[in-house]
Amino acid sequence: MSSDSPLLADITDERLEVLAREWRARAARGEKDAYGIAHSLEVEVRSRSRASQRAALTYTTPSPGLPRRWWQFWRSRDAGRLPGADT
């Protein structure tokens, strides 16, 4: 890409995907420099999608209470408690 081309960070995700497809098609037709450009665009698409997937993951904290023994992982934390008994 030339020095006056926009930075990859300035391009929207949708436009980046379109550019990656276009450059990959040019590379498939045998254009000499298109392979490297297509590759760099595809790397950016993948890195953005990984970042958005990572942001979508939520970490669930375990509920406070009595610690469970490691071999009783199938039991819930409040399995031994009576309903309505708050201790």
Secondary structure, 3 states (H helix, E strand, C coil): CCCCCCCHHHCCHHHHHHHHHHHHHHHHCCCCCHHHHHHHHHHHHHHHHHHHHHHHCCCCCCCCCCCCCHHHCCCCCCCCCCCCCCC
